Amino acid sequence: MKFKKFSLAILFFIINFILLYTFISNDKYSFKIGEVAQESITASRDVENKVQTEALIKRAVEQAEPVYRINPTIQAEIKADIDGFFYDVKRLKVQEDLELEQKLEQLRKDHFIISEKSMNTALGMKSEKLDSLKNYIFEIINQIMSSGVKKEDIELEKENISGFFEEIDKLSQDEKLLGIELINANIKANKFLDMEKTQQNIEEAQDSVEKVIIKKGENIITKGEVISAEKMDMLKKAGISGDSLKDDIFKLAGITLILIVMETLLGMYIYLFKKSVFVKERQLLMLLMIMMSIFIISLIVNAVSPYIMPMAGASMLISILLGSNIALVSNMVLSIMAYVVIGDVNLFMVFLVSGSFAAFTRFNMGQRRSVIISGLKIGLINVMTLAAFGMLSSMDIKRLIVSCIVVFLSGILSSILVVGSLPIWEHYFDVLTSMKLLELSNPNNEILKRMLIETPGTYHHSMIVGNLAERACERIGANSLLARVASYYHDTGKLTRPYFFKENQFTNDNPHDKIVPSLSAQIIKEHITRGVEIAKKHKLPNEIVNVIKEHHGTTLVAYFYYKLKNEGQNPDEMQFRYAGPKPQTREAAVVMLADSSEAAIRSIKEPTRENISHMIDKVVNGKIEDGQLENSDLTLKEIQIVKDSFLEVIMGMFHERIEYPEEKDIK
């Protein structure tokens, strides 16, 4: 089994590797810088003109303004230091016990930067004059520091300070010199570069630059043009020129890594979340074939336009056949593979969004036109997605409109592929879909037509069982359509000997009266075997075949068993039990209960609600006690819902009717 799965993985890898390498390989040209191009070369995909883009980015960065911040505490510190000098001068001036030289000595300790001449000037000034000088100093500091001083501008500001003091007439030259020295000694930078905001400005400037792109189909080189280093770089990026061996090696390695990652992702998801699919190589093969088929078709129509690629078709098919979750992951894998080939981000988003939408679209499989309607919806999703991303990428408006029309057609093409190919997948991979079940429920089906003609009683019984089973399965959340259709076919084995079954006996002549009970029991049990044979001969789905096998489980053919017991014999109970197996699914269990309940209710002489309810309880409890439901996963709560559903449907059949008077009564 592991080898088979590994073989499927290798097959998927090889085929997709060949496809990807084939479709992304370009014709190689040999060019040299400085030579004249002999022909025009167009881009096979969008290619960035990196030289022009980098030039635009460099210009934008140069024009980005640096951001500075001012530290207000530094101005306050400068004022505090200068204020401290004036405080010390005033304090020393009033100390008459100190000589001038002692006062100067103390000033030198804390204000050594100030010259001795300026210190003498300060000690000789009156207090009012000192306050006036301090005010002038603070005013000048405010003028200088309020707009901010950068470190590199400090010397320039020091030169300007002398100019400020020259305009003050109320101060002597020595007092002005003192003010200049105090400011120059304490002035510091308070304006600093804000690295974070400046870098943010640079990044915003870089981001605002749009890449210079040569669009797919546009000329990279025009015939007669001299090939520059810039053009040569673009040709290499497009895979048109350069070291062919080196390019191929990198391309091969890239494709290999992408496919390994994608296969691993898909395989792990199915193994972890859809183990029922993982263990069936047939279903895995179908999944891989759907993906590869749609991908190949998409690559072929890509020659017309990449926007018409029906990638959503794969998601629709996988959703119908295997489930929405697998469709979602498969679509992501296919979208990435398509992007590798096309190289168009807008299309990648279209494939991703529309495929995801298709995965979760509810299909009314009773009408194939619902798939076409879903295709129209997917087309609209394609248009909206492409329009959104096209406008974001500044796509040319005319090209955008044409592309939207084409991408709408892609949704329709996807639905046509689904409708046309779905029967093929159903038939060759034995997948049971709602559409297949509805086809089998058609009364014109060969088996059902035979039952209606040859076993009318069984046919009527099967229709009623179908109604009972369908309603019950709806209520418990099981597959109601499967239960209904399986009920139609559960007694097909009675076609071989119809008159051995009571519902098909229209006279008092009962063939069982002419044979021994053990043979009668054998004939009754054989309708299971014959039913399976007929079902397989007509290629009915395995799910329906299993219901035919299991709808009696291993129950006892009680009538003939107890007939022998009453005659004083001791028959082997196992010879009177069906071969089974017991119901393995909820649907099979519900069909078993519906089959037995319908047959039992027909025997009630007075079909009142109480009698019918009692009979249903008796039948169902009997199956539980006999262990027939132990493998079906039905819970006790669900069993009660099933009984209530049966009662609801049966009471609808046995509703009270009015008694019509005869003509003589009217007279």
SEMIRO-205259 format. One line per 10 residues: number of its first residue (from 1); their letters; for each residue x, y, z negated of C-alpha. Coordinates in Angstrom, 3 decimals, decimal comma, padded with zeros to 6 digits. Example, Ala and Ser with C-alpha at 12.3 -4.5 7.8 and 13.67 -1.06 7.14 Angstrom:
% SEMIRO-205259
1) AS) 012,300:-004,500:-007,800; 013,670:-001,060:-007,140
% end
This chain:
% SEMIRO-205259
1) MKFKKFSLAI) 000,000:000,000:000,000; 002,785:002,415:-000,909; 004,550:001,564:002,324; 001,399:002,406:004,303; 001,056:005,757:002,565; 004,731:006,475:003,147; 004,301:005,563:006,826; 001,372:008,004:007,110; 003,479:010,745:005,520; 006,344:010,079:007,940
11) LFFIINFILL) 003,944:010,061:010,908; 002,403:013,374:009,816; 005,875:014,876:009,347; 007,238:013,726:012,725; 004,249:014,860:014,791; 004,029:018,274:013,139; 007,798:018,696:013,278; 007,732:018,157:017,051; 004,782:020,528:017,439; 006,321:023,299:015,363
21) YTFISNDKYS) 009,749:023,067:016,962; 008,283:022,938:020,472; 006,037:025,954:020,070; 008,467:028,229:018,206; 011,467:027,490:020,454; 012,191:030,276:022,937; 014,159:030,438:026,165; 017,773:031,407:025,456; 019,572:034,202:027,275; 023,256:034,963:027,236
31) FKIGEVAQES) 023,866:038,668:026,640; 026,852:040,820:025,737; 026,875:044,270:024,189; 027,403:046,926:026,838; 026,205:044,933:029,848; 023,161:045,892:031,909; 020,043:043,729:031,569; 019,086:042,083:034,849; 015,476:041,552:033,764; 013,010:042,750:031,162
41) ITASRDVENK) 012,749:040,603:028,025; 009,516:040,610:025,996; 009,145:039,672:022,337; 007,623:036,220:021,732; 006,636:037,424:018,264; 006,644:040,663:016,304; 010,274:041,758:015,771; 011,508:044,519:013,492; 013,890:047,153:014,871; 015,985:047,032:011,752
51) VQTEALIKRA) 018,434:049,789:012,760; 015,684:052,348:013,304; 013,840:051,208:010,179; 016,977:051,576:008,035; 017,654:055,016:009,520; 014,151:056,137:008,562; 014,586:054,700:005,068; 017,950:056,463:004,628; 016,448:059,790:005,703; 013,506:059,323:003,327
61) VEQAEPVYRI) 015,835:058,494:000,410; 017,967:061,572:001,103; 014,869:063,751:001,075; 013,580:062,261:-002,163; 013,889:064,906:-004,899; 015,750:063,952:-008,088; 013,673:064,346:-011,251; 015,157:066,145:-014,291; 013,895:066,400:-017,852; 014,667:069,144:-020,392
71) NPTIQAEIKA) 015,542:068,211:-023,967; 013,957:070,953:-026,154; 015,819:069,888:-029,288; 019,182:070,992:-027,850; 018,078:074,650:-027,607; 016,883:074,464:-031,205; 020,257:072,980:-032,270; 022,183:075,785:-030,524; 020,106:078,431:-032,286; 020,551:076,627:-035,609
81) DIDGFFYDVK) 024,360:076,615:-035,211; 024,458:080,319:-034,318; 022,043:081,140:-037,127; 024,385:079,277:-039,477; 027,285:081,538:-038,417; 025,299:084,716:-039,199; 024,181:083,233:-042,517; 027,776:082,510:-043,512; 028,876:086,030:-042,497; 026,142:087,658:-044,596
91) RLKVQEDLEL) 026,918:085,386:-047,527; 030,643:086,286:-047,453; 029,986:090,000:-047,001; 028,273:090,296:-050,393; 031,028:088,421:-052,226; 033,123:091,420:-053,361; 035,460:089,251:-055,439; 036,934:087,773:-052,240; 039,597:089,451:-050,173; 039,090:089,836:-046,417
101) EQKLEQLRKD) 041,657:087,157:-045,719; 039,802:084,703:-047,968; 036,551:085,423:-046,205; 038,213:084,851:-042,831; 039,671:081,581:-044,090; 036,236:080,268:-045,073; 034,740:081,262:-041,721; 037,558:079,469:-039,903; 036,678:076,174:-041,647; 033,156:075,965:-040,161
111) HFIISEKSMN) 033,466:078,192:-037,072; 037,020:077,617:-035,858; 036,093:078,191:-032,203; 035,355:081,884:-032,793; 038,379:084,173:-032,442; 039,756:085,986:-035,503; 039,041:089,340:-033,889; 035,348:088,447:-033,475; 035,228:087,174:-037,063; 036,595:090,551:-038,287
121) TALGMKSEKL) 033,997:092,301:-036,118; 031,226:090,216:-037,680; 032,407:090,829:-041,266; 032,565:094,561:-040,552; 029,034:094,831:-039,149; 026,072:095,908:-041,235; 023,283:093,407:-041,923; 020,830:095,273:-039,676; 023,372:095,241:-036,863; 024,005:091,513:-037,378
131) DSLKNYIFEI) 020,261:090,796:-037,157; 020,000:092,878:-034,014; 022,958:091,027:-032,419; 021,413:087,654:-033,370; 018,143:088,643:-031,746; 019,934:089,614:-028,536; 021,789:086,276:-028,585; 018,583:084,275:-029,111; 016,843:086,163:-026,323; 019,699:085,420:-023,907
141) INQIMSSGVK) 019,691:081,725:-024,949; 015,960:081,559:-024,294; 016,457:082,989:-020,802; 019,242:080,543:-020,003; 017,949:077,351:-021,650; 014,203:077,579:-020,909; 014,672:076,598:-017,267; 017,272:074,018:-018,246; 021,038:073,876:-017,916; 022,700:070,924:-016,219
151) KEDIELEKEN) 026,162:069,811:-017,303; 027,730:070,878:-014,042; 026,190:074,360:-014,347; 027,521:075,251:-017,824; 030,620:077,124:-016,559; 028,476:079,134:-014,152; 026,092:080,051:-016,969; 029,028:081,140:-019,159; 030,089:083,552:-016,436; 026,583:085,000:-016,328
161) ISGFFEEIDK) 026,496:085,590:-020,100; 028,937:088,507:-019,834; 026,578:090,146:-017,361; 023,693:089,880:-019,797; 025,654:091,666:-022,549; 026,962:094,389:-020,223; 023,380:095,592:-019,802; 022,950:096,099:-023,586; 023,918:099,686:-024,486; 023,254:099,433:-028,209
171) LSQDEKLLGI) 026,262:097,160:-028,846; 029,943:098,023:-028,932; 032,418:096,109:-026,804; 033,628:094,112:-029,838; 030,038:093,220:-030,781; 029,365:092,166:-027,193; 032,527:090,031:-027,273; 031,293:088,412:-030,508; 027,913:087,580:-028,896; 029,618:086,164:-025,792
181) ELINANIKAN) 031,917:083,955:-027,868; 029,045:082,671:-030,048; 026,968:081,654:-027,032; 029,902:080,158:-025,096; 030,989:078,176:-028,167; 027,571:076,599:-028,682; 025,934:076,355:-025,263; 025,308:072,760:-024,124; 023,480:071,042:-021,272; 019,805:070,422:-021,975
191) KFLDMEKTQQ) 018,690:069,321:-018,495; 019,355:065,695:-017,637; 018,600:063,439:-014,668; 015,561:061,190:-015,306; 016,904:057,976:-013,775; 013,625:056,052:-014,036; 011,453:058,685:-012,337; 014,117:059,492:-009,791; 014,403:055,814:-008,878; 010,611:055,662:-008,682
201) NIEEAQDSVE) 010,654:058,591:-006,246; 013,284:056,839:-004,137; 011,293:053,594:-004,093; 008,116:055,451:-003,136; 010,014:057,161:-000,332; 011,313:053,776:000,858; 007,858:052,201:000,669; 006,298:055,057:002,602; 008,480:054,266:005,591; 006,712:052,043:008,118
211) KVIIKKGENI) 008,864:049,399:009,737; 009,609:049,973:013,374; 008,088:046,868:014,981; 008,310:045,643:018,537; 004,956:043,903:018,935; 004,563:040,493:020,510; 004,453:040,935:024,296; 006,206:044,326:024,263; 009,605:044,792:025,914; 012,690:044,436:023,773
221) ITKGEVISAE) 014,917:045,051:026,775; 013,848:046,807:029,965; 015,440:045,834:033,257; 018,455:048,067:033,943; 018,883:049,018:030,274; 022,340:048,875:028,697; 022,317:046,377:025,824; 023,308:048,068:022,572; 024,254:046,449:019,266; 020,788:047,400:017,991
231) KMDMLKKAGI) 019,052:045,615:020,888; 021,329:042,597:020,527; 020,343:042,319:016,862; 016,662:042,352:017,840; 017,201:039,684:020,495; 018,866:037,464:017,900; 016,015:037,995:015,438; 013,535:037,022:018,148; 015,535:033,843:018,752; 016,192:034,850:022,356
241) SGDSLKDDIF) 019,923:035,371:022,141; 022,794:034,416:019,914; 024,492:031,244:018,772; 022,025:028,649:020,095; 023,389:025,794:017,963; 023,392:027,885:014,795; 019,865:029,169:015,467; 018,583:025,678:016,160; 020,136:024,260:012,995; 018,512:026,952:010,861
251) KLAGITLILI) 015,205:026,507:012,670; 015,276:022,726:012,193; 016,126:023,127:008,511; 013,363:025,692:008,011; 010,710:023,530:009,676; 011,837:020,509:007,667; 011,609:022,346:004,350; 008,194:023,831:005,145; 006,725:020,468:006,118; 008,200:018,722:003,067
261) VMETLLGMYI) 006,753:021,376:000,748; 003,353:021,321:002,461; 003,107:017,514:002,486; 004,169:017,335:-001,163; 001,577:019,937:-002,148; -001,211:018,169:-000,249; -000,217:014,713:-001,490; 000,060:015,789:-005,143; -003,311:017,516:-005,041; -005,076:014,475:-003,569
271) YLFKKSVFVK) -003,314:012,137:-006,023; -004,203:014,248:-009,077; -007,681:015,475:-008,194; -009,028:013,128:-005,482; -007,658:009,716:-006,368; -010,628:008,034:-004,669; -009,269:009,358:-001,367; -005,614:008,727:-002,209; -006,131:004,981:-002,717; -007,811:004,577:000,679
281) ERQLLMLLMI) -005,310:004,652:003,545; -008,198:004,816:006,015; -009,432:008,087:004,568; -005,887:009,478:004,331; -005,355:008,609:008,003; -008,603:010,395:008,879; -007,530:013,493:006,941; -004,162:013,652:008,685; -005,704:013,014:012,107; -008,265:015,794:011,643
291) MMSIFIISLI) -005,545:018,226:010,623; -003,246:017,284:013,499; -006,053:017,214:016,091; -007,323:020,688:015,226; -003,754:022,002:015,022; -002,914:020,620:018,479; -006,124:022,058:019,965; -005,322:025,406:018,338; -001,809:025,428:019,774; -003,193:024,671:023,225
301) VNAVSPYIMP) -005,772:027,506:023,152; -003,031:029,772:021,785; -001,897:030,074:025,418; -005,136:031,999:026,053; -005,093:033,996:022,811; -003,963:033,182:019,281; -007,121:034,873:017,985; -009,363:032,132:019,409; -007,580:029,290:017,589; -010,355:027,213:015,901
311) MAGASMLISI) -008,467:026,559:012,664; -011,633:026,751:010,528; -012,916:023,647:012,346; -010,543:021,459:010,341; -011,821:022,922:007,079; -015,443:022,344:008,108; -014,822:018,714:009,117; -012,811:017,853:006,021; -015,422:019,508:003,790; -018,218:017,414:005,328
321) LLGSNIALVS) -016,276:014,137:005,356; -014,046:014,299:002,262; -015,095:017,229:000,108; -014,615:020,968:-000,330; -011,550:020,827:-002,578; -009,458:018,798:-000,142; -010,643:021,083:002,668; -009,402:024,127:000,750; -005,881:022,758:000,234; -005,705:021,361:003,779
331) NMVLSIMAYV) -006,680:024,757:005,177; -003,855:026,413:003,256; -001,365:023,919:004,727; -002,668:024,447:008,276; -002,698:028,249:007,880; 000,970:028,262:006,857; 001,887:025,977:009,763; 000,011:028,253:012,176; 001,821:031,276:010,753; 005,161:029,583:011,410
341) VIGDVNLFMV) 004,203:029,335:015,087; 002,350:032,641:015,568; 004,209:034,849:013,104; 001,198:037,181:012,750; 000,326:038,105:009,148; -003,141:039,346:010,146; -003,984:036,018:011,776; -002,582:034,138:008,799; -005,010:035,991:006,521; -007,879:035,323:008,941
351) FLVSGSFAAF) -007,135:031,572:008,937; -006,741:031,508:005,158; -009,957:033,418:004,374; -012,238:031,861:007,015; -010,969:028,343:006,287; -011,619:028,823:002,568; -015,105:030,100:003,348; -015,732:027,101:005,620; -014,585:024,702:002,888; -017,333:025,841:000,534
361) TRFNMGQRRS) -020,090:026,447:003,105; -023,221:024,412:002,444; -024,201:022,498:005,568; -027,788:021,360:006,099; -026,871:018,095:007,719; -030,479:017,425:008,620; -030,101:019,973:011,402; -026,974:020,065:013,509; -027,761:023,682:014,384; -026,860:024,552:010,777
371) VIISGLKIGL) -023,231:023,821:011,692; -023,494:026,294:014,593; -025,039:028,866:012,225; -022,126:028,265:009,863; -019,795:028,843:012,826; -021,456:032,233:013,408; -020,960:033,103:009,732; -017,309:032,081:009,952; -016,963:034,258:013,060; -018,276:037,251:011,076
381) INVMTLAAFG) -015,858:036,482:008,236; -013,056:036,369:010,831; -014,081:039,785:012,188; -014,262:041,412:008,741; -010,922:039,942:007,633; -009,108:040,909:010,833; -010,645:044,402:010,805; -009,553:044,942:007,196; -005,955:043,806:007,648; -005,726:045,313:011,125
391) MLSSMDIKRL) -006,588:048,759:009,757; -004,187:048,318:006,852; -001,381:047,506:009,302; -002,332:050,439:011,595; -003,221:048,112:014,470; -004,073:049,842:017,749; -007,854:050,431:017,784; -008,446:049,051:021,275; -006,407:045,956:020,574; -008,227:045,543:017,239
401) IVSCIVVFLS) -011,677:045,666:018,870; -010,741:043,094:021,530; -009,123:040,860:018,910; -012,253:041,044:016,715; -014,429:039,884:019,627; -012,094:036,966:020,354; -011,761:035,969:016,693; -015,578:035,899:016,422; -015,621:033,357:019,252; -013,119:031,318:017,246
411) GILSSILVVG) -015,811:030,621:014,617; -018,256:029,436:017,288; -015,583:027,232:018,889; -014,870:025,711:015,455; -018,522:024,751:014,950; -018,735:023,244:018,474; -015,695:021,077:017,704; -017,311:019,928:014,456; -020,667:019,023:016,033; -018,981:017,251:018,934
421) SLPIWEHYFD) -016,418:015,255:016,971; -018,274:014,476:013,730; -019,942:011,265:015,039; -016,513:009,992:016,121; -015,040:010,437:012,633; -018,148:008,899:011,042; -018,054:005,847:013,307; -014,356:004,988:013,453; -013,546:005,770:009,834; -016,787:004,445:008,329
431) VLTSMKLLEL) -017,586:007,687:006,516; -021,105:008,132:005,245; -022,374:011,690:005,648; -025,786:013,233:005,110; -026,157:013,481:008,858; -025,514:009,752:009,253; -027,997:008,933:006,503; -030,685:011,071:008,128; -030,136:009,261:011,418; -030,549:005,926:009,614
441) SNPNNEILKR) -033,785:007,137:007,998; -035,400:007,666:011,406; -038,356:005,235:011,743; -037,259:004,552:015,323; -034,148:002,821:014,022; -034,093:-000,798:015,274; -034,159:-002,451:011,840; -036,933:-000,224:010,496; -039,038:-000,804:013,638; -038,660:-004,566:013,184
451) MLIETPGTYH) -039,627:-004,312:009,513; -042,732:-002,257:010,377; -043,881:-004,889:012,913; -042,634:-008,165:011,368; -042,768:-007,380:007,631; -045,294:-004,544:007,214; -045,773:-005,280:003,512; -042,027:-005,124:002,884; -041,793:-001,952:004,976; -044,480:-000,246:002,903
461) HSMIVGNLAE) -042,877:-001,476:-000,310; -039,470:-000,104:000,839; -040,963:003,315:001,614; -042,442:003,548:-001,889; -039,178:002,363:-003,472; -037,413:005,049:-001,436; -039,702:007,742:-002,849; -039,185:006,517:-006,399; -035,407:006,234:-006,074; -035,041:009,599:-004,335
471) RACERIGANS) -036,975:011,471:-007,017; -035,107:009,766:-009,857; -031,684:010,433:-008,302; -032,561:014,088:-007,746; -033,377:014,421:-011,438; -030,157:012,784:-012,679; -027,870:014,457:-010,116; -027,042:011,317:-008,089; -027,049:011,053:-004,279; -030,794:011,125:-003,664
481) LLARVASYYH) -030,514:010,841:000,121; -028,351:007,723:-000,139; -030,780:006,195:-002,652; -033,768:006,841:-000,370; -032,141:005,460:002,797; -030,641:002,463:000,969; -034,132:001,701:-000,370; -035,451:001,531:003,190; -032,933:-001,216:003,997; -032,641:-003,036:000,669
491) DTGKLTRPYF) -035,035:-005,845:001,684; -033,999:-006,238:005,343; -033,137:-009,878:004,580; -036,863:-010,625:004,382; -036,979:-010,322:008,191; -035,671:-013,907:008,426; -038,590:-015,535:006,546; -041,186:-012,808:005,995; -044,118:-015,051:004,947; -042,232:-016,433:001,966
501) FKENQFTNDN) -042,679:-013,050:000,281; -046,006:-012,129:-001,282; -046,331:-008,635:000,214; -046,278:-010,145:003,734; -048,850:-012,868:003,062; -052,194:-011,766:004,458; -053,994:-015,100:003,940; -054,425:-017,460:001,015; -051,932:-019,840:002,609; -048,738:-019,629:000,495
511) PHDKIVPSLS) -045,761:-021,627:001,921; -044,262:-021,943:-001,586; -047,106:-024,235:-002,550; -045,703:-026,829:-000,138; -042,108:-026,889:-001,446; -040,404:-027,460:-004,778; -039,658:-024,416:-007,024; -035,874:-024,819:-006,714; -036,091:-024,523:-002,927; -038,446:-021,567:-003,238
521) AQIIKEHITR) -035,950:-019,828:-005,513; -033,165:-020,531:-003,026; -035,199:-018,993:-000,172; -036,005:-015,917:-002,281; -032,332:-015,454:-003,212; -031,259:-015,868:000,410; -032,880:-012,567:001,403; -029,852:-010,845:-000,142; -027,383:-012,848:001,968; -029,453:-012,441:005,118
531) GVEIAKKHKL) -029,865:-008,742:004,428; -026,093:-008,267:004,193; -025,632:-010,182:007,459; -028,204:-008,050:009,282; -026,726:-004,846:007,844; -023,217:-005,755:008,960; -024,434:-006,873:012,372; -026,017:-003,431:012,885; -022,954:-001,710:011,385; -024,765:-000,103:008,480
541) PNEIVNVIKE) -022,449:001,861:006,122; -020,761:-000,028:003,301; -022,622:002,055:000,706; -025,959:000,697:001,984; -024,598:-002,841:002,291; -023,510:-002,648:-001,359; -027,008:-001,579:-002,452; -028,457:-004,581:-000,551; -026,033:-006,872:-002,424; -026,596:-005,290:-005,820
551) HHGTTLVAYF) -030,283:-004,364:-005,961; -031,158:-007,623:-007,762; -027,842:-007,902:-009,610; -027,692:-011,283:-011,348; -031,323:-011,284:-012,441; -033,387:-014,426:-012,790; -035,923:-015,563:-010,161; -038,255:-015,900:-013,132; -041,485:-017,177:-011,545; -040,045:-020,423:-010,175
561) YYKLKNEGQN) -037,682:-020,919:-013,126; -040,525:-020,807:-015,647; -042,744:-022,841:-013,348; -040,278:-025,721:-013,706; -039,992:-025,083:-017,454; -043,764:-025,296:-017,789; -043,684:-028,614:-015,919; -041,469:-029,993:-018,681; -038,188:-029,836:-016,764; -034,938:-028,259:-017,957
571) PDEMQFRYAG) -033,543:-026,407:-014,896; -030,062:-024,855:-014,749; -030,647:-021,147:-015,239; -027,610:-020,157:-013,103; -029,174:-021,824:-010,048; -032,136:-019,468:-010,430; -030,081:-016,257:-010,773; -029,046:-014,002:-007,902; -025,344:-014,094:-007,021; -024,905:-010,375:-007,687
581) PKPQTREAAV) -022,829:-008,366:-008,286; -024,594:-006,157:-010,787; -025,151:-002,551:-009,637; -021,830:-000,719:-009,495; -023,210:002,790:-008,862; -026,002:004,925:-010,263; -027,748:004,873:-006,888; -027,751:001,048:-006,722; -029,037:000,849:-010,312; -031,876:003,283:-009,587
591) VMLADSSEAA) -032,866:001,294:-006,471; -032,924:-001,903:-008,596; -035,204:-000,275:-011,184; -037,441:001,283:-008,515; -037,736:-002,044:-006,647; -038,697:-004,016:-009,759; -041,007:-001,294:-011,100; -042,931:-000,929:-007,834; -043,452:-004,690:-007,551; -044,569:-004,960:-011,169
601) IRSIKEPTRE) -046,945:-001,992:-010,979; -048,716:-003,562:-007,978; -049,749:-006,420:-010,275; -051,584:-004,105:-012,721; -055,345:-004,557:-012,442; -056,175:-001,259:-014,135; -053,478:001,268:-013,072; -054,024:003,843:-015,812; -051,224:006,178:-016,905; -050,722:004,225:-020,131
611) NISHMIDKVV) -050,581:000,855:-018,357; -048,197:002,105:-015,697; -045,912:003,752:-018,274; -045,927:000,553:-020,348; -045,045:-001,552:-017,307; -042,155:000,768:-016,290; -040,780:000,612:-019,851; -041,083:-003,160:-019,830; -039,250:-003,545:-016,502; -036,455:-001,097:-017,319
621) NGKIEDGQLE) -035,894:-002,419:-020,848; -035,759:-005,924:-019,433; -032,942:-004,932:-017,079; -031,056:-003,293:-019,927; -031,425:-006,333:-022,192; -030,292:-008,593:-019,334; -027,111:-006,466:-018,961; -027,870:-005,520:-015,364; -027,018:-001,804:-015,824; -023,760:-002,170:-017,732
631) NSDLTLKEIQ) -021,531:-001,386:-014,701; -023,637:001,408:-013,206; -022,528:004,352:-015,409; -026,157:005,259:-016,124; -026,548:006,828:-019,566; -029,524:006,245:-021,857; -030,601:009,825:-021,274; -030,500:009,320:-017,511; -032,446:006,047:-017,820; -035,221:007,892:-019,650
641) IVKDSFLEVI) -035,259:010,537:-016,893; -035,487:007,756:-014,300; -038,524:006,255:-016,091; -040,231:009,644:-016,302; -039,568:010,241:-012,599; -041,056:006,858:-011,653; -044,174:007,612:-013,689; -044,525:011,035:-012,064; -044,323:009,611:-008,514; -046,556:006,586:-009,220
651) MGMFHERIEY) -049,267:008,757:-010,814; -049,220:010,870:-007,678; -050,010:007,706:-005,698; -052,737:006,485:-008,055; -054,476:009,843:-008,508; -058,199:009,675:-009,156; -060,484:009,952:-006,087; -064,173:010,940:-006,041; -066,739:008,312:-005,159; -068,626:009,231:-001,975
661) PEEKDIK) -072,421:008,555:-002,120; -074,030:006,321:000,462; -076,601:007,625:002,948; -079,589:006,108:001,060; -078,460:007,826:-002,143; -078,427:011,169:-000,355; -081,948:010,543:000,924
% end
